[in-house]
Amino acid sequence: MSRRVRAAKELRDGSISYREAGVDIDAGDELVERIKPFAKMTRIPEVLADVGGFAGLCAVPQGIEDPSS
C-alpha cells in the first residue's frame, strides 16, 4: 500500500492497522519465542513473570527505598 493510500485511509477512519504501520505481530511473537531460553538464563529470584509482549515483571527487593516518598 502506498504512502498516499495509507494517509488517505488514516484521514478517513482515524486509524491504521499495525500491519499498515509496518508492524508484523507474527514476527514479533516468533522473536519472543526465540529469545525466551536466553531470557530464562538471566532469571533472578525477583522475577514475577516470564517474558511477554512487552517485558517481564520484577518485584522490588525488600530494603530498597521507595524513590517516590
PDB file of N, CA, C, O and CB in Angstrom:
ATOM      1  N   MET A   1       0.852  -1.169   0.000  1.00  0.00           N
ATOM      2  CA  MET A   1       0.000   0.000   0.000  1.00  0.00           C
ATOM      3  C   MET A   1       0.900   1.234   0.000  1.00  0.00           C
ATOM      4  O   MET A   1       1.851   1.326   0.776  1.00  0.00           O
ATOM      5  CB  MET A   1      -0.971  -0.003   1.226  1.00  0.00           C
ATOM      6  N   SER A   2       0.588   2.165  -0.870  1.00  0.00           N
ATOM      7  CA  SER A   2       1.425   3.355  -0.982  1.00  0.00           C
ATOM      8  C   SER A   2       1.230   4.282   0.206  1.00  0.00           C
ATOM      9  O   SER A   2       0.232   4.206   0.923  1.00  0.00           O
ATOM     10  CB  SER A   2       1.121   4.098  -2.277  1.00  0.00           C
ATOM     11  N   ARG A   3       2.183   5.135   0.390  1.00  0.00           N
ATOM     12  CA  ARG A   3       2.132   6.104   1.473  1.00  0.00           C
ATOM     13  C   ARG A   3       0.887   6.990   1.346  1.00  0.00           C
ATOM     14  O   ARG A   3       0.239   7.304   2.344  1.00  0.00           O
ATOM     15  CB  ARG A   3       3.406   6.965   1.482  1.00  0.00           C
ATOM     16  N   ARG A   4       0.565   7.383   0.128  1.00  0.00           N
ATOM     17  CA  ARG A   4      -0.598   8.237  -0.115  1.00  0.00           C
ATOM     18  C   ARG A   4      -1.900   7.514   0.247  1.00  0.00           C
ATOM     19  O   ARG A   4      -2.794   8.113   0.846  1.00  0.00           O
ATOM     20  CB  ARG A   4      -0.633   8.684  -1.586  1.00  0.00           C
ATOM     21  N   VAL A   5      -2.011   6.239  -0.111  1.00  0.00           N
ATOM     22  CA  VAL A   5      -3.209   5.463   0.207  1.00  0.00           C
ATOM     23  C   VAL A   5      -3.338   5.295   1.713  1.00  0.00           C
ATOM     24  O   VAL A   5      -4.436   5.418   2.257  1.00  0.00           O
ATOM     25  CB  VAL A   5      -3.168   4.086  -0.486  1.00  0.00           C
ATOM     26  N   ARG A   6      -2.220   5.012   2.401  1.00  0.00           N
ATOM     27  CA  ARG A   6      -2.253   4.894   3.868  1.00  0.00           C
ATOM     28  C   ARG A   6      -2.701   6.195   4.517  1.00  0.00           C
ATOM     29  O   ARG A   6      -3.507   6.183   5.448  1.00  0.00           O
ATOM     30  CB  ARG A   6      -0.874   4.494   4.406  1.00  0.00           C
ATOM     31  N   ALA A   7      -2.179   7.321   4.026  1.00  0.00           N
ATOM     32  CA  ALA A   7      -2.549   8.619   4.589  1.00  0.00           C
ATOM     33  C   ALA A   7      -4.034   8.896   4.372  1.00  0.00           C
ATOM     34  O   ALA A   7      -4.706   9.416   5.263  1.00  0.00           O
ATOM     35  CB  ALA A   7      -1.701   9.741   3.962  1.00  0.00           C
ATOM     36  N   ALA A   8      -4.543   8.553   3.204  1.00  0.00           N
ATOM     37  CA  ALA A   8      -5.960   8.760   2.919  1.00  0.00           C
ATOM     38  C   ALA A   8      -6.816   7.899   3.840  1.00  0.00           C
ATOM     39  O   ALA A   8      -7.834   8.361   4.356  1.00  0.00           O
ATOM     40  CB  ALA A   8      -6.271   8.440   1.444  1.00  0.00           C
ATOM     41  N   LYS A   9      -6.405   6.649   4.047  1.00  0.00           N
ATOM     42  CA  LYS A   9      -7.155   5.749   4.933  1.00  0.00           C
ATOM     43  C   LYS A   9      -7.148   6.289   6.359  1.00  0.00           C
ATOM     44  O   LYS A   9      -8.178   6.281   7.032  1.00  0.00           O
ATOM     45  CB  LYS A   9      -6.557   4.319   4.897  1.00  0.00           C
ATOM     46  N   GLU A  10      -5.995   6.756   6.820  1.00  0.00           N
ATOM     47  CA  GLU A  10      -5.892   7.284   8.177  1.00  0.00           C
ATOM     48  C   GLU A  10      -6.807   8.494   8.351  1.00  0.00           C
ATOM     49  O   GLU A  10      -7.464   8.630   9.383  1.00  0.00           O
ATOM     50  CB  GLU A  10      -4.435   7.665   8.499  1.00  0.00           C
ATOM     51  N   LEU A  11      -6.855   9.363   7.360  1.00  0.00           N
ATOM     52  CA  LEU A  11      -7.732  10.519   7.436  1.00  0.00           C
ATOM     53  C   LEU A  11      -9.198  10.106   7.426  1.00  0.00           C
ATOM     54  O   LEU A  11     -10.034  10.721   8.087  1.00  0.00           O
ATOM     55  CB  LEU A  11      -7.449  11.471   6.286  1.00  0.00           C
ATOM     56  N   ARG A  12      -9.496   9.061   6.670  1.00  0.00           N
ATOM     57  CA  ARG A  12     -10.874   8.620   6.529  1.00  0.00           C
ATOM     58  C   ARG A  12     -11.422   8.048   7.834  1.00  0.00           C
ATOM     59  O   ARG A  12     -12.506   8.435   8.270  1.00  0.00           O
ATOM     60  CB  ARG A  12     -10.979   7.586   5.424  1.00  0.00           C
ATOM     61  N   ASP A  13     -10.689   7.134   8.458  1.00  0.00           N
ATOM     62  CA  ASP A  13     -11.237   6.475   9.652  1.00  0.00           C
ATOM     63  C   ASP A  13     -10.468   6.764  10.935  1.00  0.00           C
ATOM     64  O   ASP A  13     -10.813   6.232  11.990  1.00  0.00           O
ATOM     65  CB  ASP A  13     -11.270   4.998   9.434  1.00  0.00           C
ATOM     66  N   GLY A  14      -9.448   7.584  10.867  1.00  0.00           N
ATOM     67  CA  GLY A  14      -8.737   7.995  12.071  1.00  0.00           C
ATOM     68  C   GLY A  14      -7.707   7.005  12.585  1.00  0.00           C
ATOM     69  O   GLY A  14      -7.064   7.257  13.604  1.00  0.00           O
ATOM     70  N   SER A  15      -7.536   5.864  11.884  1.00  0.00           N
ATOM     71  CA  SER A  15      -6.546   4.902  12.364  1.00  0.00           C
ATOM     72  C   SER A  15      -6.053   4.037  11.217  1.00  0.00           C
ATOM     73  O   SER A  15      -6.670   3.962  10.154  1.00  0.00           O
ATOM     74  CB  SER A  15      -7.136   4.023  13.479  1.00  0.00           C
ATOM     75  N   ILE A  16      -4.928   3.391  11.464  1.00  0.00           N
ATOM     76  CA  ILE A  16      -4.404   2.398  10.538  1.00  0.00           C
ATOM     77  C   ILE A  16      -4.083   1.153  11.342  1.00  0.00           C
ATOM     78  O   ILE A  16      -3.937   1.212  12.563  1.00  0.00           O
ATOM     79  CB  ILE A  16      -3.143   2.926   9.773  1.00  0.00           C
ATOM     80  N   SER A  17      -3.973   0.033  10.658  1.00  0.00           N
ATOM     81  CA  SER A  17      -3.666  -1.215  11.361  1.00  0.00           C
ATOM     82  C   SER A  17      -2.176  -1.271  11.708  1.00  0.00           C
ATOM     83  O   SER A  17      -1.366  -0.515  11.171  1.00  0.00           O
ATOM     84  CB  SER A  17      -4.068  -2.443  10.499  1.00  0.00           C
ATOM     85  N   TYR A  18      -1.841  -2.181  12.616  1.00  0.00           N
ATOM     86  CA  TYR A  18      -0.431  -2.399  12.923  1.00  0.00           C
ATOM     87  C   TYR A  18       0.329  -2.762  11.654  1.00  0.00           C
ATOM     88  O   TYR A  18       1.407  -2.225  11.401  1.00  0.00           O
ATOM     89  CB  TYR A  18      -0.268  -3.506  13.986  1.00  0.00           C
ATOM     90  N   ARG A  19      -0.228  -3.672  10.854  1.00  0.00           N
ATOM     91  CA  ARG A  19       0.443  -4.110   9.629  1.00  0.00           C
ATOM     92  C   ARG A  19       0.660  -2.935   8.676  1.00  0.00           C
ATOM     93  O   ARG A  19       1.723  -2.809   8.070  1.00  0.00           O
ATOM     94  CB  ARG A  19      -0.374  -5.212   8.933  1.00  0.00           C
ATOM     95  N   GLU A  20      -0.351  -2.077   8.548  1.00  0.00           N
ATOM     96  CA  GLU A  20      -0.217  -0.910   7.674  1.00  0.00           C
ATOM     97  C   GLU A  20       0.856   0.045   8.188  1.00  0.00           C
ATOM     98  O   GLU A  20       1.465   0.780   7.411  1.00  0.00           O
ATOM     99  CB  GLU A  20      -1.556  -0.178   7.555  1.00  0.00           C
ATOM    100  N   ALA A  21       1.082   0.032   9.489  1.00  0.00           N
ATOM    101  CA  ALA A  21       2.115   0.878  10.084  1.00  0.00           C
ATOM    102  C   ALA A  21       3.497   0.224  10.004  1.00  0.00           C
ATOM    103  O   ALA A  21       4.490   0.813  10.431  1.00  0.00           O
ATOM    104  CB  ALA A  21       1.767   1.185  11.539  1.00  0.00           C
ATOM    105  N   GLY A  22       3.559  -0.986   9.461  1.00  0.00           N
ATOM    106  CA  GLY A  22       4.843  -1.669   9.316  1.00  0.00           C
ATOM    107  C   GLY A  22       5.170  -2.629  10.441  1.00  0.00           C
ATOM    108  O   GLY A  22       6.302  -3.104  10.534  1.00  0.00           O
ATOM    109  N   VAL A  23       4.206  -2.924  11.296  1.00  0.00           N
ATOM    110  CA  VAL A  23       4.424  -3.831  12.419  1.00  0.00           C
ATOM    111  C   VAL A  23       3.936  -5.227  12.043  1.00  0.00           C
ATOM    112  O   VAL A  23       2.792  -5.400  11.624  1.00  0.00           O
ATOM    113  CB  VAL A  23       3.699  -3.319  13.695  1.00  0.00           C
ATOM    114  N   ASP A  24       4.807  -6.215  12.194  1.00  0.00           N
ATOM    115  CA  ASP A  24       4.435  -7.606  11.915  1.00  0.00           C
ATOM    116  C   ASP A  24       4.309  -8.334  13.254  1.00  0.00           C
ATOM    117  O   ASP A  24       5.308  -8.775  13.822  1.00  0.00           O
ATOM    118  CB  ASP A  24       5.496  -8.314  10.976  1.00  0.00           C
ATOM    119  N   ILE A  25       3.096  -8.454  13.748  1.00  0.00           N
ATOM    120  CA  ILE A  25       2.851  -9.056  15.064  1.00  0.00           C
ATOM    121  C   ILE A  25       3.304 -10.509  15.108  1.00  0.00           C
ATOM    122  O   ILE A  25       3.854 -10.959  16.113  1.00  0.00           O
ATOM    123  CB  ILE A  25       1.368  -8.965  15.421  1.00  0.00           C
ATOM    124  N   ASP A  26       3.075 -11.242  14.024  1.00  0.00           N
ATOM    125  CA  ASP A  26       3.506 -12.649  13.992  1.00  0.00           C
ATOM    126  C   ASP A  26       5.021 -12.760  14.118  1.00  0.00           C
ATOM    127  O   ASP A  26       5.521 -13.632  14.828  1.00  0.00           O
ATOM    128  CB  ASP A  26       3.037 -13.327  12.692  1.00  0.00           C
ATOM    129  N   ALA A  27       5.757 -11.882  13.433  1.00  0.00           N
ATOM    130  CA  ALA A  27       7.221 -11.899  13.529  1.00  0.00           C
ATOM    131  C   ALA A  27       7.660 -11.539  14.946  1.00  0.00           C
ATOM    132  O   ALA A  27       8.630 -12.101  15.455  1.00  0.00           O
ATOM    133  CB  ALA A  27       7.849 -10.918  12.506  1.00  0.00           C
ATOM    134  N   GLY A  28       6.955 -10.609  15.583  1.00  0.00           N
ATOM    135  CA  GLY A  28       7.276 -10.242  16.964  1.00  0.00           C
ATOM    136  C   GLY A  28       7.052 -11.393  17.919  1.00  0.00           C
ATOM    137  O   GLY A  28       7.870 -11.648  18.802  1.00  0.00           O
ATOM    138  N   ASP A  29       5.929 -12.093  17.738  1.00  0.00           N
ATOM    139  CA  ASP A  29       5.649 -13.258  18.587  1.00  0.00           C
ATOM    140  C   ASP A  29       6.712 -14.342  18.394  1.00  0.00           C
ATOM    141  O   ASP A  29       7.141 -14.983  19.354  1.00  0.00           O
ATOM    142  CB  ASP A  29       4.249 -13.827  18.275  1.00  0.00           C
ATOM    143  N   GLU A  30       7.124 -14.536  17.152  1.00  0.00           N
ATOM    144  CA  GLU A  30       8.162 -15.536  16.862  1.00  0.00           C
ATOM    145  C   GLU A  30       9.482 -15.146  17.533  1.00  0.00           C
ATOM    146  O   GLU A  30      10.171 -16.000  18.089  1.00  0.00           O
ATOM    147  CB  GLU A  30       8.363 -15.687  15.329  1.00  0.00           C
ATOM    148  N   LEU A  31       9.830 -13.872  17.481  1.00  0.00           N
ATOM    149  CA  LEU A  31      11.061 -13.417  18.127  1.00  0.00           C
ATOM    150  C   LEU A  31      11.009 -13.660  19.629  1.00  0.00           C
ATOM    151  O   LEU A  31      11.988 -14.120  20.218  1.00  0.00           O
ATOM    152  CB  LEU A  31      11.300 -11.930  17.843  1.00  0.00           C
ATOM    153  N   VAL A  32       9.874 -13.354  20.255  1.00  0.00           N
ATOM    154  CA  VAL A  32       9.734 -13.583  21.703  1.00  0.00           C
ATOM    155  C   VAL A  32       9.975 -15.052  22.022  1.00  0.00           C
ATOM    156  O   VAL A  32      10.682 -15.374  22.977  1.00  0.00           O
ATOM    157  CB  VAL A  32       8.326 -13.149  22.202  1.00  0.00           C
ATOM    158  N   GLU A  33       9.393 -15.939  21.229  1.00  0.00           N
ATOM    159  CA  GLU A  33       9.596 -17.382  21.458  1.00  0.00           C
ATOM    160  C   GLU A  33      11.064 -17.763  21.307  1.00  0.00           C
ATOM    161  O   GLU A  33      11.570 -18.600  22.054  1.00  0.00           O
ATOM    162  CB  GLU A  33       8.739 -18.209  20.481  1.00  0.00           C
ATOM    163  N   ARG A  34      11.749 -17.154  20.345  1.00  0.00           N
ATOM    164  CA  ARG A  34      13.163 -17.495  20.115  1.00  0.00           C
ATOM    165  C   ARG A  34      14.074 -16.996  21.226  1.00  0.00           C
ATOM    166  O   ARG A  34      15.092 -17.628  21.510  1.00  0.00           O
ATOM    167  CB  ARG A  34      13.627 -16.921  18.792  1.00  0.00           C
ATOM    168  N   ILE A  35      13.733 -15.864  21.871  1.00  0.00           N
ATOM    169  CA  ILE A  35      14.623 -15.325  22.908  1.00  0.00           C
ATOM    170  C   ILE A  35      14.274 -15.800  24.310  1.00  0.00           C
ATOM    171  O   ILE A  35      15.042 -15.568  25.242  1.00  0.00           O
ATOM    172  CB  ILE A  35      14.589 -13.823  22.875  1.00  0.00           C
ATOM    173  N   LYS A  36      13.131 -16.462  24.481  1.00  0.00           N
ATOM    174  CA  LYS A  36      12.737 -16.930  25.824  1.00  0.00           C
ATOM    175  C   LYS A  36      13.821 -17.759  26.511  1.00  0.00           C
ATOM    176  O   LYS A  36      14.078 -17.539  27.694  1.00  0.00           O
ATOM    177  CB  LYS A  36      11.466 -17.753  25.730  1.00  0.00           C
ATOM    178  N   PRO A  37      14.477 -18.716  25.813  1.00  0.00           N
ATOM    179  CA  PRO A  37      15.513 -19.503  26.505  1.00  0.00           C
ATOM    180  C   PRO A  37      16.669 -18.640  27.012  1.00  0.00           C
ATOM    181  O   PRO A  37      17.245 -18.926  28.062  1.00  0.00           O
ATOM    182  CB  PRO A  37      16.057 -20.578  25.573  1.00  0.00           C
ATOM    183  N   PHE A  38      17.006 -17.589  26.271  1.00  0.00           N
ATOM    184  CA  PHE A  38      18.101 -16.717  26.685  1.00  0.00           C
ATOM    185  C   PHE A  38      17.680 -15.850  27.872  1.00  0.00           C
ATOM    186  O   PHE A  38      18.468 -15.621  28.789  1.00  0.00           O
ATOM    187  CB  PHE A  38      18.557 -15.830  25.512  1.00  0.00           C
ATOM    188  N   ALA A  39      16.438 -15.373  27.851  1.00  0.00           N
ATOM    189  CA  ALA A  39      15.931 -14.583  28.971  1.00  0.00           C
ATOM    190  C   ALA A  39      15.857 -15.448  30.225  1.00  0.00           C
ATOM    191  O   ALA A  39      16.149 -14.976  31.324  1.00  0.00           O
ATOM    192  CB  ALA A  39      14.540 -13.988  28.640  1.00  0.00           C
ATOM    193  N   LYS A  40      15.470 -16.706  30.066  1.00  0.00           N
ATOM    194  CA  LYS A  40      15.352 -17.609  31.213  1.00  0.00           C
ATOM    195  C   LYS A  40      16.709 -17.812  31.896  1.00  0.00           C
ATOM    196  O   LYS A  40      16.771 -17.979  33.114  1.00  0.00           O
ATOM    197  CB  LYS A  40      14.775 -18.965  30.767  1.00  0.00           C
ATOM    198  N   MET A  41      17.794 -17.798  31.114  1.00  0.00           N
ATOM    199  CA  MET A  41      19.137 -17.980  31.687  1.00  0.00           C
ATOM    200  C   MET A  41      19.524 -16.820  32.606  1.00  0.00           C
ATOM    201  O   MET A  41      20.403 -16.974  33.454  1.00  0.00           O
ATOM    202  CB  MET A  41      20.177 -18.121  30.566  1.00  0.00           C
ATOM    203  N   THR A  42      18.879 -15.662  32.447  1.00  0.00           N
ATOM    204  CA  THR A  42      19.224 -14.492  33.261  1.00  0.00           C
ATOM    205  C   THR A  42      18.237 -14.289  34.406  1.00  0.00           C
ATOM    206  O   THR A  42      18.308 -13.282  35.110  1.00  0.00           O
ATOM    207  CB  THR A  42      19.269 -13.240  32.391  1.00  0.00           C
ATOM    208  N   ARG A  43      17.326 -15.224  34.599  1.00  0.00           N
ATOM    209  CA  ARG A  43      16.269 -15.090  35.607  1.00  0.00           C
ATOM    210  C   ARG A  43      16.862 -14.961  37.011  1.00  0.00           C
ATOM    211  O   ARG A  43      17.795 -15.676  37.375  1.00  0.00           O
ATOM    212  CB  ARG A  43      15.315 -16.297  35.545  1.00  0.00           C
ATOM    213  N   ILE A  44      16.302 -14.039  37.786  1.00  0.00           N
ATOM    214  CA  ILE A  44      16.707 -13.824  39.174  1.00  0.00           C
ATOM    215  C   ILE A  44      15.475 -14.040  40.057  1.00  0.00           C
ATOM    216  O   ILE A  44      14.357 -14.049  39.542  1.00  0.00           O
ATOM    217  CB  ILE A  44      17.318 -12.381  39.383  1.00  0.00           C
ATOM    218  N   PRO A  45      15.649 -14.214  41.373  1.00  0.00           N
ATOM    219  CA  PRO A  45      14.509 -14.505  42.257  1.00  0.00           C
ATOM    220  C   PRO A  45      13.397 -13.453  42.215  1.00  0.00           C
ATOM    221  O   PRO A  45      12.237 -13.778  42.466  1.00  0.00           O
ATOM    222  CB  PRO A  45      14.999 -14.639  43.669  1.00  0.00           C
ATOM    223  N   GLU A  46      13.731 -12.206  41.905  1.00  0.00           N
ATOM    224  CA  GLU A  46      12.728 -11.132  41.899  1.00  0.00           C
ATOM    225  C   GLU A  46      11.799 -11.169  40.683  1.00  0.00           C
ATOM    226  O   GLU A  46      10.808 -10.440  40.643  1.00  0.00           O
ATOM    227  CB  GLU A  46      13.421  -9.794  41.949  1.00  0.00           C
ATOM    228  N   VAL A  47      12.106 -12.001  39.704  1.00  0.00           N
ATOM    229  CA  VAL A  47      11.266 -12.071  38.501  1.00  0.00           C
ATOM    230  C   VAL A  47       9.927 -12.705  38.858  1.00  0.00           C
ATOM    231  O   VAL A  47       9.876 -13.812  39.395  1.00  0.00           O
ATOM    232  CB  VAL A  47      11.973 -12.880  37.368  1.00  0.00           C
ATOM    233  N   LEU A  48       8.840 -11.988  38.552  1.00  0.00           N
ATOM    234  CA  LEU A  48       7.497 -12.448  38.881  1.00  0.00           C
ATOM    235  C   LEU A  48       6.780 -13.073  37.689  1.00  0.00           C
ATOM    236  O   LEU A  48       5.848 -13.856  37.872  1.00  0.00           O
ATOM    237  CB  LEU A  48       6.683 -11.301  39.415  1.00  0.00           C
ATOM    238  N   ALA A  49       7.198 -12.740  36.487  1.00  0.00           N
ATOM    239  CA  ALA A  49       6.523 -13.248  35.294  1.00  0.00           C
ATOM    240  C   ALA A  49       7.547 -13.442  34.179  1.00  0.00           C
ATOM    241  O   ALA A  49       8.593 -12.793  34.147  1.00  0.00           O
ATOM    242  CB  ALA A  49       5.389 -12.280  34.840  1.00  0.00           C
ATOM    243  N   ASP A  50       7.224 -14.334  33.287  1.00  0.00           N
ATOM    244  CA  ASP A  50       8.123 -14.589  32.163  1.00  0.00           C
ATOM    245  C   ASP A  50       8.026 -13.485  31.123  1.00  0.00           C
ATOM    246  O   ASP A  50       7.201 -12.577  31.225  1.00  0.00           O
ATOM    247  CB  ASP A  50       7.809 -15.938  31.523  1.00  0.00           C
ATOM    248  N   VAL A  51       8.893 -13.587  30.120  1.00  0.00           N
ATOM    249  CA  VAL A  51       8.881 -12.636  29.015  1.00  0.00           C
ATOM    250  C   VAL A  51       7.523 -12.696  28.347  1.00  0.00           C
ATOM    251  O   VAL A  51       6.980 -13.772  28.100  1.00  0.00           O
ATOM    252  CB  VAL A  51      10.017 -12.935  27.995  1.00  0.00           C
ATOM    253  N   GLY A  52       6.981 -11.519  28.059  1.00  0.00           N
ATOM    254  CA  GLY A  52       5.690 -11.444  27.387  1.00  0.00           C
ATOM    255  C   GLY A  52       5.761 -10.458  26.245  1.00  0.00           C
ATOM    256  O   GLY A  52       6.815 -10.252  25.644  1.00  0.00           O
ATOM    257  N   GLY A  53       4.628  -9.851  25.956  1.00  0.00           N
ATOM    258  CA  GLY A  53       4.547  -8.930  24.840  1.00  0.00           C
ATOM    259  C   GLY A  53       5.462  -7.731  24.958  1.00  0.00           C
ATOM    260  O   GLY A  53       6.020  -7.279  23.958  1.00  0.00           O
ATOM    261  N   PHE A  54       5.627  -7.209  26.159  1.00  0.00           N
ATOM    262  CA  PHE A  54       6.437  -6.016  26.319  1.00  0.00           C
ATOM    263  C   PHE A  54       7.645  -6.230  27.218  1.00  0.00           C
ATOM    264  O   PHE A  54       8.732  -5.742  26.910  1.00  0.00           O
ATOM    265  CB  PHE A  54       5.600  -4.911  26.865  1.00  0.00           C
ATOM    266  N   ALA A  55       7.480  -6.939  28.307  1.00  0.00           N
ATOM    267  CA  ALA A  55       8.594  -7.117  29.238  1.00  0.00           C
ATOM    268  C   ALA A  55       8.218  -8.115  30.316  1.00  0.00           C
ATOM    269  O   ALA A  55       7.061  -8.513  30.443  1.00  0.00           O
ATOM    270  CB  ALA A  55       9.000  -5.774  29.870  1.00  0.00           C
ATOM    271  N   GLY A  56       9.208  -8.506  31.081  1.00  0.00           N
ATOM    272  CA  GLY A  56       8.941  -9.334  32.249  1.00  0.00           C
ATOM    273  C   GLY A  56       8.566  -8.438  33.419  1.00  0.00           C
ATOM    274  O   GLY A  56       8.649  -7.214  33.318  1.00  0.00           O
ATOM    275  N   LEU A  57       8.166  -9.026  34.498  1.00  0.00           N
ATOM    276  CA  LEU A  57       7.759  -8.273  35.681  1.00  0.00           C
ATOM    277  C   LEU A  57       8.645  -8.688  36.845  1.00  0.00           C
ATOM    278  O   LEU A  57       8.800  -9.877  37.121  1.00  0.00           O
ATOM    279  CB  LEU A  57       6.252  -8.508  36.014  1.00  0.00           C
ATOM    280  N   CYS A  58       9.227  -7.705  37.527  1.00  0.00           N
ATOM    281  CA  CYS A  58      10.105  -7.975  38.667  1.00  0.00           C
ATOM    282  C   CYS A  58       9.608  -7.244  39.897  1.00  0.00           C
ATOM    283  O   CYS A  58       9.096  -6.128  39.814  1.00  0.00           O
ATOM    284  CB  CYS A  58      11.550  -7.565  38.353  1.00  0.00           C
ATOM    285  N   ALA A  59       9.769  -7.890  41.032  1.00  0.00           N
ATOM    286  CA  ALA A  59       9.455  -7.252  42.308  1.00  0.00           C
ATOM    287  C   ALA A  59      10.650  -6.425  42.743  1.00  0.00           C
ATOM    288  O   ALA A  59      11.795  -6.772  42.455  1.00  0.00           O
ATOM    289  CB  ALA A  59       9.083  -8.305  43.394  1.00  0.00           C
ATOM    290  N   VAL A  60      10.376  -5.330  43.438  1.00  0.00           N
ATOM    291  CA  VAL A  60      11.465  -4.530  44.011  1.00  0.00           C
ATOM    292  C   VAL A  60      11.897  -5.248  45.273  1.00  0.00           C
ATOM    293  O   VAL A  60      11.068  -5.501  46.147  1.00  0.00           O
ATOM    294  CB  VAL A  60      11.021  -3.030  44.312  1.00  0.00           C
ATOM    295  N   PRO A  61      13.184  -5.586  45.394  1.00  0.00           N
ATOM    296  CA  PRO A  61      13.653  -6.320  46.575  1.00  0.00           C
ATOM    297  C   PRO A  61      13.409  -5.530  47.856  1.00  0.00           C
ATOM    298  O   PRO A  61      13.441  -4.300  47.856  1.00  0.00           O
ATOM    299  CB  PRO A  61      15.142  -6.646  46.443  1.00  0.00           C
ATOM    300  N   GLN A  62      13.163  -6.258  48.952  1.00  0.00           N
ATOM    301  CA  GLN A  62      12.990  -5.618  50.251  1.00  0.00           C
ATOM    302  C   GLN A  62      14.261  -4.854  50.596  1.00  0.00           C
ATOM    303  O   GLN A  62      15.366  -5.253  50.228  1.00  0.00           O
ATOM    304  CB  GLN A  62      12.652  -6.664  51.353  1.00  0.00           C
ATOM    305  N   GLY A  63      14.082  -3.757  51.306  1.00  0.00           N
ATOM    306  CA  GLY A  63      15.221  -2.958  51.707  1.00  0.00           C
ATOM    307  C   GLY A  63      15.538  -1.828  50.727  1.00  0.00           C
ATOM    308  O   GLY A  63      16.382  -0.979  51.012  1.00  0.00           O
ATOM    309  N   ILE A  64      14.866  -1.816  49.577  1.00  0.00           N
ATOM    310  CA  ILE A  64      15.051  -0.748  48.607  1.00  0.00           C
ATOM    311  C   ILE A  64      14.064   0.367  48.958  1.00  0.00           C
ATOM    312  O   ILE A  64      12.863   0.122  49.072  1.00  0.00           O
ATOM    313  CB  ILE A  64      14.840  -1.264  47.133  1.00  0.00           C
ATOM    314  N   GLU A  65      14.565   1.584  49.128  1.00  0.00           N
ATOM    315  CA  GLU A  65      13.716   2.706  49.493  1.00  0.00           C
ATOM    316  C   GLU A  65      12.867   3.143  48.307  1.00  0.00           C
ATOM    317  O   GLU A  65      13.364   3.209  47.182  1.00  0.00           O
ATOM    318  CB  GLU A  65      14.561   3.874  50.002  1.00  0.00           C
ATOM    319  N   ASP A  66      11.597   3.442  48.542  1.00  0.00           N
ATOM    320  CA  ASP A  66      10.679   3.908  47.514  1.00  0.00           C
ATOM    321  C   ASP A  66      11.106   5.314  47.096  1.00  0.00           C
ATOM    322  O   ASP A  66      11.053   6.233  47.914  1.00  0.00           O
ATOM    323  CB  ASP A  66       9.198   3.893  48.024  1.00  0.00           C
ATOM    324  N   PRO A  67      11.530   5.506  45.841  1.00  0.00           N
ATOM    325  CA  PRO A  67      12.026   6.812  45.413  1.00  0.00           C
ATOM    326  C   PRO A  67      10.940   7.880  45.349  1.00  0.00           C
ATOM    327  O   PRO A  67      11.253   9.068  45.274  1.00  0.00           O
ATOM    328  CB  PRO A  67      12.678   6.687  44.069  1.00  0.00           C
ATOM    329  N   SER A  68       9.664   7.478  45.376  1.00  0.00           N
ATOM    330  CA  SER A  68       8.582   8.461  45.291  1.00  0.00           C
ATOM    331  C   SER A  68       8.218   9.028  46.655  1.00  0.00           C
ATOM    332  O   SER A  68       7.378   9.924  46.741  1.00  0.00           O
ATOM    333  CB  SER A  68       7.355   7.833  44.654  1.00  0.00           C
ATOM    334  N   SER A  69       8.841   8.519  47.740  1.00  0.00           N
ATOM    335  CA  SER A  69       8.497   9.036  49.076  1.00  0.00           C
ATOM    336  C   SER A  69       9.356  10.223  49.441  1.00  0.00           C
ATOM    337  O   SER A  69       9.205  10.784  50.526  1.00  0.00           O
ATOM    338  CB  SER A  69       8.652   7.945  50.136  1.00  0.00           C
TER     339      SER A  69
END
